[in-house]
């Protein structure tokens, strides 16, 4: 195991999940077939529950109507309201004293008690069952929407770090699927408009529900370092092309996460320390970078990737800069080459280039639209 994935097994021994979950064989076709069959069975079950609830209410109404008409006919001194009231307190077993029934009324009341209590109990049980099923139906609908997502992001772990990530995605309108085993954290994500999968992100079937095969990126940001490592291994085994960012608690774990398949590894404590040091030594630069990355005052620092078939391919910063004078080309990252600050104005953009730009939000949006395939 050590030679295959480059991960020290001792590193994962303390977590609640073992590495054996990652290497367990998974029949993807069976998982997809089970998901489809489950969707049909869930829909049929929902229809059956609604029919049962309708039948229960109909039976309860018929019992109440029968009891009301029967007491009204048997007890000549009673009006319709007295008959209805006595029927209700009979089938609900409340009882408010002796109403002076004669022998015929007592016999009728005996049969009404038996049939009414049974019908009332069944109706209320169907009502509770329907209410609980409707409460759980949002999960089924959620999974159905997630199954049609593409190029989305998955956030595994909705703690303090995960919520900060979700809030940033919420500002940009990026589709996010939150995976967390906590009901409260899932409810928070659902209330904030995110897709939710309730479960352990280290399990294959849970990440399959989050549609990891077609996601654009995944963040493993649970508080447990070993759990993040398992999530990284599991996600990479299902999607070799997505970007995986993992949360680590120590600098020593960075290399292990990279060998496990993570593209980026972030240690919040170390990153926070660097940020604090920058604010102390270069406060104005720190404020400027924070403002540009956050997009305040309609200005933003962003990146644009040139897709195949993009009209920007073949153009130069000089020619496109004349059309968008408010856009500043900060850096250029080309495949296999180091990042270059301030690219040459006469150098043409190529397919696959990543251009770091700064400028107004609308100018960046137009450039990003042109960078996509025509």
C-alpha positions in Angstrom: 0.0 0.0 0.0 2.8 2.3 0.8 4.4 2.0 -2.6 1.2 2.2 -4.5 -0.2 5.5 -3.2 2.9 7.0 -1.5 1.0 7.4 1.8 2.2 6.2 5.2 -0.5 3.9 6.6 0.4 5.2 10.1 -0.9 8.6 9.0 -4.4 7.3 8.6 -4.5 4.9 11.5 -6.0 7.5 13.9 -8.9 8.5 11.7 -12.4 7.1 12.0 -12.2 5.8 8.4 -9.5 3.5 7.0 -7.8 3.5 3.7 -9.5 0.1 2.9 -12.6 2.0 1.9 -10.7 3.6 -1.0 -9.5 0.4 -2.5 -12.7 -1.5 -2.1 -14.0 -2.6 -5.6 -17.0 -0.6 -6.7 -19.3 -1.6 -9.6 -20.1 1.8 -11.1 -22.7 0.5 -13.5 -24.5 -1.2 -10.6 -24.4 2.0 -8.6 -25.9 3.9 -11.5 -28.6 1.3 -12.1 -29.5 1.2 -8.4 -29.8 5.0 -8.4 -32.2 4.9 -11.3 -34.3 2.1 -9.9 -34.3 3.9 -6.5 -35.7 7.0 -8.2 -38.6 5.0 -9.8 -39.4 3.1 -6.5 -39.3 6.3 -4.5 -41.8 8.0 -6.9 -44.1 4.9 -6.7 -43.8 4.9 -2.9 -44.7 8.6 -2.7 -47.8 8.0 -4.8 -48.8 5.0 -2.7 -48.4 7.0 0.5 -50.6 9.8 -0.9 -53.3 7.3 -1.9 -53.2 5.7 1.6 -53.6 9.1 3.2 -56.5 9.9 1.0 -58.2 6.6 1.8 -57.7 7.1 5.5 -59.2 10.6 5.5 -62.1 9.4 3.4 -62.7 6.5 5.9 -62.5 8.9 8.8 -65.1 11.2 7.2 -67.4 8.3 6.5 -67.2 7.1 10.1 -67.9 10.6 11.5 -70.8 11.0 9.0 -72.2 7.6 9.9 -72.0 8.3 13.6 -73.6 11.7 13.3 -76.5 10.4 11.2 -76.9 7.3 13.5 -77.1 9.2 16.8 -79.4 11.9 15.2 -81.8 9.1 14.1 -81.6 7.0 17.3 -81.7 9.8 19.8 -84.8 11.9 19.0 -84.0 14.6 21.5 -80.7 15.4 19.9 -80.1 17.8 17.1 -77.3 17.5 14.4 -74.7 19.3 16.5 -75.2 17.1 19.5 -74.9 14.0 17.3 -71.7 15.3 15.7 -70.1 16.3 19.0 -70.9 13.0 20.6 -69.5 11.1 17.6 -66.2 13.1 17.8 -65.7 12.5 21.5 -66.5 8.8 21.1 -64.0 8.0 18.3 -61.3 10.2 20.0 -61.9 8.5 23.4 -62.2 11.9 25.1 -65.7 11.5 26.7 -67.5 14.3 28.7 -69.9 12.4 30.9 -73.2 10.5 30.4 -75.4 11.8 27.6 -78.4 9.6 28.6 -78.2 7.1 25.7 -80.9 4.4 25.5 -80.1 0.8 24.8 -80.1 1.3 21.0 -77.8 4.3 21.3 -75.4 2.4 23.6 -75.1 -0.6 21.1 -74.5 1.8 18.2 -71.9 3.7 20.3 -70.1 0.4 21.1 -69.7 -0.4 17.4 -68.7 3.2 16.7 -66.0 3.1 19.3 -64.4 0.0 17.8 -64.6 1.1 14.2 -64.0 4.8 14.9 -61.0 4.4 17.1 -59.3 2.1 14.6 -60.1 4.4 11.7 -58.9 7.5 13.6 -55.7 5.8 14.6 -55.0 4.7 11.1 -55.7 8.2 9.7 -53.4 9.9 12.1 -50.7 7.3 11.5 -50.9 7.9 7.7 -50.8 11.7 8.4 -47.6 11.4 10.4 -46.1 9.0 7.8 -46.9 11.4 5.0 -45.5 14.4 6.9 -42.2 12.5 7.6 -41.9 11.3 4.0 -42.4 14.9 2.7 -39.7 16.1 5.0 -37.3 13.5 3.5 -38.4 14.1 -0.1 -36.2 17.2 -0.4 -33.2 14.8 -0.3 -34.6 12.8 -3.2 -35.3 15.9 -5.2 -31.8 17.3 -4.3 -30.1 14.1 -5.5 -32.1 14.2 -8.8 -30.8 17.8 -9.4 -27.3 16.9 -8.5 -27.3 14.0 -11.0 -27.7 16.6 -13.8 -24.9 19.0 -12.7 -21.7 19.5 -14.6 -18.5 21.5 -13.8 -19.7 22.1 -10.2 -17.7 22.2 -7.0 -18.0 19.8 -4.1 -17.2 21.0 -0.5 -16.6 18.0 1.8 -17.0 19.3 5.4 -19.3 22.2 6.2 -17.5 23.5 9.3 -16.0 27.0 9.7 -13.7 26.6 6.8 -16.3 24.9 4.6 -18.9 27.6 5.4 -16.5 30.4 4.4 -15.9 28.6 1.1 -19.6 28.2 0.5 -20.3 31.9 1.3 -17.7 32.9 -1.3 -19.2 30.6 -3.9 -22.6 31.9 -3.0 -21.5 35.5 -3.9 -20.3 34.4 -7.3 -23.4 32.1 -8.0 -21.2 29.0 -8.5 -23.1 25.7 -8.1 -21.8 23.9 -5.0 -22.6 20.5 -3.5 -22.0 20.3 0.2 -21.2 16.8 1.7 -21.4 16.5 5.4 -22.5 13.8 7.9 -24.2 16.4 10.2 -27.9 17.1 9.8 -27.5 20.6 11.2 -24.7 21.5 8.8 -26.6 20.1 5.8 -29.7 22.1 6.8 -27.5 25.3 6.9 -26.2 24.6 3.4 -29.7 23.9 2.1 -31.1 27.2 3.6 -28.3 29.1 1.8 -29.3 27.6 -1.5 -26.6 25.0 -1.9 -27.0 21.4 -3.0 -26.6 18.9 -0.2 -25.6 15.3 0.2 -25.9 13.9 3.7 -23.2 11.3 4.5 -19.5 10.5 4.9 -17.5 12.0 2.0 -14.9 9.3 2.3 -17.4 6.6 1.0 -17.6 5.9 -2.7 -21.4 5.9 -2.8 -21.7 9.3 -1.1 -19.3 11.0 -3.6 -21.1 9.3 -6.4 -24.3 10.9 -5.2 -22.5 14.2 -5.3 -21.7 13.5 -9.0 -18.0 13.5 -8.4 -17.4 12.1 -11.9 -18.4 15.3 -13.6 -17.3 17.9 -11.0 -14.9 20.7 -11.8 -13.2 20.7 -8.4 -13.4 19.3 -4.9 -12.4 20.7 -1.5 -11.6 18.3 1.4 -11.9 20.6 4.4 -13.0 18.5 7.3 -11.3 19.1 10.7 -9.9 15.5 10.5 -6.6 15.4 8.5 -6.8 11.6 7.9 -10.4 12.0 6.7 -9.3 14.6 4.2 -6.7 12.2 3.0 -9.3 9.4 2.4 -11.6 11.9 0.6 -8.7 13.0 -1.6 -7.9 9.4 -2.5 -11.5 8.5 -3.1 -12.2 11.5 -5.3 -9.1 11.1 -7.4 -10.0 7.5 -8.1 -13.4 8.6 -9.6 -12.2 11.8 -11.4 -8.7 12.2 -12.6 -9.2 15.6 -14.2 -10.9 17.6 -11.4 -9.0 20.0 -9.2 -8.7 18.8 -5.6 -7.8 21.1 -2.7 -7.2 19.5 0.7 -7.0 21.0 4.1 -4.0 20.0 6.2 -3.2 20.8 9.8 0.6 20.4 9.6 3.3 21.2 7.1 4.6 17.7 7.2 1.3 16.4 5.7 1.5 18.5 2.5 3.7 16.0 0.6 1.5 13.1 1.6 -1.6 14.9 0.3 0.1 15.7 -3.0 1.2 12.1 -3.4 -2.4 11.1 -2.7 -3.7 13.2 -5.6 -4.3 16.7 -4.2 -3.5 19.6 -6.6 -3.3 22.1 -3.8 -2.8 21.7 0.0 -3.8 24.5 2.4 -3.0 24.6 6.1 -5.3 27.3 7.5 -3.1 27.9 10.6 0.0 28.4 8.5 -1.9 30.5 5.9 -3.4 32.6 8.6 0.0 33.2 10.2 1.4 34.4 6.8 -1.6 36.7 6.3 -1.1 38.3 9.7 2.6 38.8 9.1 1.9 40.4 5.7 -0.7 42.7 7.4 1.9 43.8 9.9 4.9 44.3 7.5 3.0 45.4 4.4 -0.5 46.5 5.5 -1.3 48.5 2.4 -0.4 45.6 0.1 -2.5 43.2 2.2 -5.5 45.5 2.0 -5.0 45.9 -1.8 -4.8 42.2 -2.4 -7.8 41.5 -0.2 -9.9 44.2 -1.9 -8.9 43.0 -5.4 -9.6 39.3 -4.7 -12.9 40.2 -3.0 -14.1 42.3 -6.0 -14.9 45.4 -3.9 -15.5 48.7 -5.6 -16.2 47.0 -8.9 -12.6 45.9 -9.4 -11.2 42.4 -9.2 -8.1 40.3 -9.7 -9.1 37.2 -11.6 -7.9 34.6 -14.0 -9.0 33.7 -17.5 -8.3 30.4 -19.4 -8.2 30.4 -23.2 -10.3 27.5 -24.4 -10.0 25.8 -27.9 -11.9 27.8 -30.5 -11.8 31.0 -28.4 -11.7 34.3 -30.3 -8.9 35.4 -28.0 -6.5 32.7 -29.3 -4.1 34.5 -31.6 -4.7 37.9 -30.2 -2.1 39.9 -28.3 -2.5 41.9 -25.1 -1.9 45.0 -27.1 -4.7 44.5 -29.6 -7.2 43.3 -27.1 -6.1 46.0 -24.6 -7.2 48.6 -27.1 -10.7 47.2 -27.0 -10.7 47.0 -23.2 -8.5 49.8 -21.9 -9.7 49.2 -18.4 -8.2 45.6 -18.3 -4.7 45.1 -17.1 -2.8 41.9 -18.0 -0.9 41.0 -14.8 0.6 37.6 -15.6 0.6 34.7 -18.0 0.8 31.0 -17.2 1.5 28.7 -20.2 1.7 24.9 -19.9 5.2 23.7 -19.1 6.5 27.2 -18.5 6.9 29.3 -15.3 4.4 32.2 -14.7 5.5 35.4 -16.4 4.7 38.8 -14.9 3.5 41.4 -17.3 3.4 39.4 -20.6 4.9 40.9 -23.7 2.3 43.2 -25.4 3.1 41.6 -28.8 2.9 38.0 -27.7 -0.1 36.1 -28.9 -2.4 34.2 -26.6 -2.4 30.4 -27.1 -5.0 27.8 -26.3 -4.6 26.6 -22.8 -3.0 29.9 -21.5 -4.1 31.2 -18.1 -4.1 34.9 -18.0 -4.2 36.8 -14.7 -6.0 40.1 -15.2 -7.1 43.0 -13.1 -9.9 45.5 -13.9 -13.6 46.2 -13.7 -16.0 43.4 -13.2 -17.8 43.9 -16.5 -14.6 44.0 -18.5 -13.4 40.8 -16.9 -16.8 39.2 -17.6 -16.5 40.1 -21.3 -13.0 38.8 -21.5 -14.0 35.5 -19.8 -16.9 35.2 -22.3 -14.5 35.6 -25.2 -12.0 33.2 -23.7 -14.7 30.4 -24.0 -15.2 28.4 -27.2 -17.2 30.2 -29.8 
